[in-house]
Amino acid sequence: MPNFLMSLLVVFGLASYSKAAKNDFWWGISTSSYQTEDVGAKPNEAGFFKTDWDVYFDRGKLKEPKGDGVFSYTEYKRDIATLKDLGVTHYRFGIEWARVEPEKGKYNMEAIKHYHNIVNELIANGITPVICLWHWTFPSWGFDSENPEVFGWMNANLVERWPDFVRLMVTEFKDTVKIYAPENEPNAQSLAGFFLGIFPPGAKYSLSLFRKHVDTSADAFIVASKIIRSIDPKLQIMSIQNMIQWEKAWWDFFGYFYNLGQEFNFRHLDKIIDHIDILGYNYYYRVKASPFPNERIIDPEGLRSLTQTLADKYKKPMVIAENGWPDDKGDVKKDYMERHVKVALEMREKVNLKGYFYWSLVDNFEWSVGYKEKYGMYKFNATSKALEPYPFALEYKKIISNDKSVEVSK
């Protein structure tokens, strides 16, 4: 290969690898429906819906409303054109359960048709769609009480309706979408909702409810997996777990908080591992295990360690399903992305690592912190609704292009 290309590859850690062929590695971007989509309708209009997060805001539990996000529902062609320009091979996005089923047992077929349009547009642009069926939000009709014990996957209405929702979605998309993630980070959502108290239902320091919700989310995942298998055994099922590199505090002599951190990482995954084809996991940072695990430390070596641990423990094909860092100007995000991509490409030589997805396409609503944390590869221009790249978007584009152009041995 030309010397200048070899130099680029050395810089980005792409020059020596053999496990994955150039067209096998998944280069992706991940988003979620609630964080990016506009509602597209006003109250009492067709298509209007609410999630538990909207109800939670109405009750004064959140400081900032989500509003219309970054208009990724109506402006989906804008997003896909951006993805095509980046050169990604895969795009993970969510279908909003509340939008599809705004009232219990009543489906919005226009919304389903719209998601078909998104999938078709992705395929037309050479991008493989990965559908996530649940990303931290529940329809408002399943959030009828402030009692945490009947929230989420412990709510009878939601448990009753979940199988029909999954069956409908997979039946609708099975001919065009081959990869499904039933849930996104149920461990993180449970921790934030039942221990940290910053997500609905706002419970604090209830280890028992955290565990119960993780376990019931695993039950729901297995239900979804069995439905997907029954519709088409060739469809691929992917987990999406939040993984933290936990650091043991010097004063934690018996490892109590460190062990709780390991439980956070593995409790849900241990229960569903026999029901997945691809082990998807999200990695962001290292944290010191403590009663208040707030300090987030950038640590690419944590990604290396966790990837090896997951490979050894579960022996499944793996995908880094989210990885990113909040930064207003983009300089920290650029360095963060390059260092973690380098680790990912080094690890694919050693283990069955199939891909890397950056979080996220655009600065969007980041849950309890609103729009303050900016993870995007692109900025959102609220006036024009355009996506404007941070400089490091070009670096991601170069990495993908260089990787696709290199001949590798199998």
ZAMARGU-4260 file (C-alpha; in steps of 0.2 Angstrom, whole numbers, plus 5000, padded with zeros to 4 digits):
<rodrens>
0) 5000/5000/5000 | 5006/5018/4998 | 5017/5025/5012 | 5006/5039/5016 | 4991/5027/5019
5) 5002/5016/5030 | 5006/5032/5040 | 4988/5035/5043 | 4985/5018/5048 | 4999/5018/5060
10) 4992/5034/5068 | 4974/5027/5070 | 4980/5009/5075 | 4973/5001/5059 | 4989/4994/5051
15) 4990/4977/5060 | 4975/4966/5062 | 4969/4949/5055 | 4953/4943/5063 | 4941/4953/5053
20) 4941/4956/5035 | 4939/4974/5028 | 4920/4972/5024 | 4916/4962/5039 | 4918/4975/5053
25) 4903/4985/5058 | 4906/5004/5058 | 4891/5012/5066 | 4882/5026/5074 | 4869/5023/5088
30) 4854/5034/5093 | 4838/5032/5102 | 4820/5037/5097 | 4815/5047/5112 | 4831/5057/5113
35) 4830/5063/5095 | 4813/5062/5088 | 4799/5075/5087 | 4782/5070/5092 | 4774/5076/5076
40) 4757/5079/5083 | 4749/5090/5096 | 4737/5085/5110 | 4721/5078/5103 | 4728/5076/5086
45) 4731/5059/5077 | 4748/5052/5082 | 4750/5061/5098 | 4757/5051/5112 | 4766/5052/5129
50) 4779/5042/5137 | 4783/5039/5156 | 4796/5053/5154 | 4784/5065/5148 | 4772/5061/5162
55) 4787/5062/5174 | 4791/5080/5167 | 4773/5085/5169 | 4774/5081/5187 | 4788/5092/5190
60) 4801/5078/5192 | 4813/5084/5178 | 4821/5101/5175 | 4820/5102/5156 | 4808/5095/5144
65) 4813/5085/5129 | 4802/5095/5117 | 4805/5090/5099 | 4822/5083/5101 | 4832/5086/5085
70) 4817/5082/5073 | 4824/5065/5068 | 4807/5058/5065 | 4802/5070/5052 | 4819/5074/5046
75) 4825/5056/5045 | 4832/5059/5027 | 4843/5072/5034 | 4850/5060/5046 | 4853/5046/5034
80) 4861/5057/5021 | 4873/5062/5035 | 4876/5043/5039 | 4880/5040/5021 | 4892/5054/5020
85) 4901/5047/5035 | 4902/5030/5027 | 4895/5020/5041 | 4889/5002/5038 | 4876/5000/5051
90) 4864/5012/5060 | 4856/5007/5077 | 4840/5017/5080 | 4824/5014/5091 | 4806/5012/5088
95) 4796/5021/5100 | 4784/5009/5108 | 4773/5024/5114 | 4772/5031/5097 | 4767/5014/5089
100) 4754/5010/5103 | 4749/5027/5110 | 4734/5019/5119 | 4734/5002/5126 | 4730/4989/5112
105) 4728/5002/5099 | 4741/5004/5086 | 4746/5019/5075 | 4749/5011/5058 | 4755/5027/5051
110) 4769/5027/5063 | 4774/5009/5058 | 4773/5015/5040 | 4785/5029/5044 | 4797/5018/5052
115) 4796/5007/5036 | 4801/5023/5027 | 4816/5025/5038 | 4822/5007/5036 | 4820/5008/5017
120) 4829/5024/5016 | 4844/5016/5025 | 4844/5001/5014 | 4843/5012/4999 | 4859/5021/5005
125) 4868/5005/5009 | 4867/5005/5028 | 4861/4990/5038 | 4847/4995/5050 | 4848/4988/5068
130) 4832/4990/5077 | 4831/4993/5096 | 4813/4989/5103 | 4815/4998/5120 | 4826/5012/5125
135) 4822/5017/5142 | 4804/5024/5139 | 4787/5016/5142 | 4770/5021/5135 | 4761/5033/5147
140) 4747/5021/5149 | 4759/5009/5158 | 4764/5023/5170 | 4748/5026/5180 | 4755/5026/5198
145) 4770/5034/5207 | 4772/5017/5216 | 4789/5011/5211 | 4785/4993/5214 | 4773/4993/5199
150) 4785/5003/5187 | 4792/4998/5171 | 4795/4979/5168 | 4785/4976/5185 | 4769/4984/5178
155) 4756/4972/5173 | 4749/4982/5158 | 4766/4983/5150 | 4770/4965/5153 | 4754/4960/5145
160) 4756/4971/5130 | 4775/4969/5127 | 4774/4952/5118 | 4761/4959/5105 | 4771/4974/5102
165) 4787/4964/5099 | 4777/4951/5088 | 4770/4965/5077 | 4786/4975/5075 | 4796/4959/5070
170) 4783/4953/5059 | 4782/4970/5050 | 4801/4972/5048 | 4807/4954/5046 | 4810/4955/5027
175) 4821/4971/5028 | 4828/4971/5046 | 4839/4956/5051 | 4846/4962/5068 | 4835/4966/5083
180) 4840/4973/5101 | 4825/4970/5112 | 4831/4981/5126 | 4844/4995/5128 | 4854/4995/5145
185) 4841/4989/5157 | 4854/4988/5170 | 4858/5007/5169 | 4840/5012/5168 | 4836/5002/5183
190) 4851/5009/5193 | 4846/5027/5188 | 4827/5024/5192 | 4828/5013/5208 | 4845/5018/5216
195) 4851/5035/5210 | 4833/5042/5209 | 4837/5052/5193 | 4825/5042/5181 | 4807/5037/5183
200) 4801/5032/5195 | 4813/5041/5205 | 4816/5029/5219 | 4832/5030/5229 | 4844/5017/5237
205) 4832/5002/5234 | 4844/4988/5230 | 4830/4976/5231 | 4819/4985/5218 | 4835/4988/5207
210) 4837/4969/5207 | 4819/4965/5204 | 4818/4977/5189 | 4834/4970/5181 | 4827/4952/5183
215) 4810/4957/5176 | 4818/4966/5162 | 4828/4950/5158 | 4811/4940/5158 | 4804/4953/5146
220) 4820/4951/5135 | 4818/4932/5135 | 4800/4933/5130 | 4805/4945/5115 | 4819/4933/5110
225) 4808/4918/5109 | 4795/4928/5099 | 4809/4933/5087 | 4815/4916/5085 | 4797/4909/5082
230) 4795/4922/5068 | 4812/4918/5059 | 4826/4908/5067 | 4838/4917/5055 | 4835/4934/5063
235) 4849/4940/5074 | 4846/4945/5092 | 4858/4957/5101 | 4860/4962/5119 | 4864/4980/5123
240) 4872/4981/5141 | 4880/4995/5150 | 4897/4990/5155 | 4908/5001/5167 | 4926/4997/5172
245) 4924/4997/5191 | 4939/5002/5201 | 4940/4996/5219 | 4941/5009/5232 | 4956/5007/5245
250) 4944/5008/5259 | 4932/4995/5252 | 4941/4981/5262 | 4929/4967/5258 | 4925/4973/5241
255) 4906/4976/5244 | 4904/4991/5232 | 4916/4983/5219 | 4905/4967/5219 | 4890/4977/5217
260) 4898/4985/5202 | 4901/4968/5195 | 4883/4963/5198 | 4878/4979/5189 | 4888/4973/5174
265) 4883/4955/5173 | 4867/4951/5182 | 4856/4955/5167 | 4868/4948/5154 | 4870/4931/5164
270) 4851/4928/5163 | 4849/4932/5144 | 4865/4925/5137 | 4858/4909/5130 | 4845/4920/5121
275) 4856/4931/5111 | 4867/4929/5095 | 4877/4945/5097 | 4883/4952/5114 | 4882/4971/5112
280) 4889/4982/5126 | 4891/5000/5129 | 4907/5007/5137 | 4910/5025/5142 | 4922/5026/5157
285) 4930/5020/5173 | 4922/5023/5190 | 4927/5021/5208 | 4915/5009/5216 | 4907/5018/5230
290) 4890/5023/5237 | 4890/5038/5226 | 4899/5033/5210 | 4899/5050/5201 | 4916/5053/5195
295) 4918/5047/5177 | 4936/5044/5171 | 4941/5042/5153 | 4950/5025/5152 | 4952/5016/5135
300) 4961/5002/5144 | 4945/4999/5153 | 4937/4995/5136 | 4951/4983/5132 | 4949/4974/5149
305) 4930/4972/5148 | 4931/4966/5130 | 4943/4952/5135 | 4932/4948/5150 | 4917/4947/5140
310) 4925/4936/5127 | 4932/4924/5139 | 4916/4923/5150 | 4903/4922/5136 | 4912/4916/5120
315) 4899/4926/5109 | 4902/4937/5094 | 4903/4955/5101 | 4899/4973/5096 | 4903/4989/5105
320) 4886/4996/5104 | 4889/5013/5111 | 4905/5023/5115 | 4907/5042/5117 | 4910/5057/5128
325) 4901/5074/5131 | 4911/5089/5125 | 4905/5106/5119 | 4919/5110/5107 | 4923/5093/5101
330) 4942/5092/5105 | 4940/5080/5119 | 4927/5069/5109 | 4940/5068/5095 | 4954/5061/5106
335) 4942/5050/5116 | 4935/5042/5099 | 4952/5039/5092 | 4959/5031/5107 | 4944/5020/5110
340) 4943/5015/5091 | 4962/5010/5092 | 4958/4999/5106 | 4943/4991/5097 | 4954/4988/5082
345) 4967/4980/5092 | 4955/4969/5101 | 4947/4962/5085 | 4963/4954/5082 | 4962/4944/5098
350) 4943/4941/5100 | 4927/4940/5090 | 4923/4958/5090 | 4912/4962/5075 | 4910/4981/5076
355) 4910/4998/5084 | 4896/5011/5086 | 4899/5029/5091 | 4886/5037/5102 | 4879/5048/5096
360) 4875/5055/5079 | 4870/5072/5085 | 4869/5082/5102 | 4852/5077/5109 | 4842/5076/5124
365) 4852/5067/5138 | 4838/5062/5150 | 4840/5069/5167 | 4853/5082/5162 | 4843/5088/5147
370) 4853/5095/5133 | 4868/5100/5143 | 4879/5085/5139 | 4884/5085/5121 | 4889/5068/5114
375) 4885/5071/5096 | 4897/5069/5081 | 4886/5084/5074 | 4878/5099/5082 | 4860/5103/5079
380) 4855/5120/5072 | 4838/5124/5079 | 4835/5137/5066 | 4838/5127/5050 | 4836/5110/5058
385) 4853/5106/5050 | 4866/5094/5057 | 4883/5103/5058 | 4899/5092/5060 | 4911/5094/5074
390) 4928/5093/5066 | 4931/5075/5073 | 4917/5069/5062 | 4929/5070/5047 | 4941/5059/5057
395) 4928/5045/5060 | 4925/5046/5041 | 4943/5044/5037 | 4945/5029/5049 | 4930/5020/5041
400) 4936/5024/5024 | 4954/5018/5028 | 4948/5002/5036 | 4937/4998/5021 | 4952/5001/5009
405) 4964/4989/5017 | 4966/4972/5012 | 4968/4960/5026 | 4972/4942/5028 | 4959/4930/5036
</rodrens>
